[in-house]
Amino acid sequence: MLAFPGIAIGVSYLLGFWEGIPLAKHWIIMALALFARRLPYFLRMAHASYLQLDISLEEASEVSGAGKIRTFFSISLPLLVKGVLVGVVMFFIMAFQEISTAIFLYRGGWETLPIGIYLNWHRGMEFGIAAAMAFLMIVITFILLLIISRISGGVLKAAWGPGGT
C-alpha cells in the first residue's frame, strides 16, 4: 500500500467492490478505503514503538516473579501507549486529508473535507468557501499535531527550538 498511488487504490476499490460485492454503493466503502490506505503508516509507527522496548525490562519482571500477562500490562503496555497513540493520531491526520482515493469513491452526501474543498474550488465562484474549508483543515491538523507533541513528550521539542513549549 505504501508504493501505490492513491488514485490506483481508489480505482481498485471502485472496480473491486462495484461488481460482485455492491459495497461501493454504500458509504462504508469510503471509511474502509481510507482505513486500508493509511493503515501501513500506523503499523510502521506502532512497530517502531515496539522495537524500542528493551527486552531486559520484561526479563527482569519475569525473574522477579511476575507472569507474562502482568509483565505485559505493567511494563510493556505503558511503554507502548505513547507510540500507539501518536500512530493513531497520525493515521487520522493522513486519512483526514486523503483525496486521491476518496475522489473515486465519492457519491453525493459522502463529502469529506478535502472533497468539499475540491468541489467548492471546482465550481469556480465559491473560492471563499473553499478557502475557509482549507483553513479549517489546517487548524484541525495543527491542533492534532499539538496533541501529538504533548503525548510524545520530549520527542518533538526540537521542533519548537530552545525555550519552546
C-alpha positions, 0 to 999 in steps of 0.5 A: 500500500505504501508504493501505490498511488492513491488514485490506483487504490481508489480505482481498485476499490471502485472496480473491486467492490462495484461488481460482485460485492455492491459495497461501493454503493454504500458509504462504508466503502469510503471509511474502509478505503481510507482505513486500508490506505493509511493503515501501513503508516500506523503499523510502521509507527506502532512497530517502531514503538515496539522495537524500542522496548528493551527486552531486559525490562520484561526479563527482569519482571519475569525473574522477579516473579511476575507472569507474562500477562502482568509483565505485559500490562505493567511494563510493556503496555505503558511503554507502548501507549505513547507510540500507539497513540501518536500512530493513531493520531497520525493515521487520522491526520493522513486519512483526514486529508486523503483525496486521491482515493476518496475522489473515486469513491465519492457519491453525493452526501459522502463529502469529506473535507478535502472533497468539499474543498475540491468541489467548492474550488471546482465550481469556480465562484465559491473560492471563499468557501473553499478557502475557509474549508482549507483553513479549517483543515489546517487548524484541525491538523495543527491542533492534532499535531499539538496533541501529538507533541504533548503525548510524545513528550520530549520527542518533538521539542526540537521542533519548537527550538530552545525555550519552546513549549 
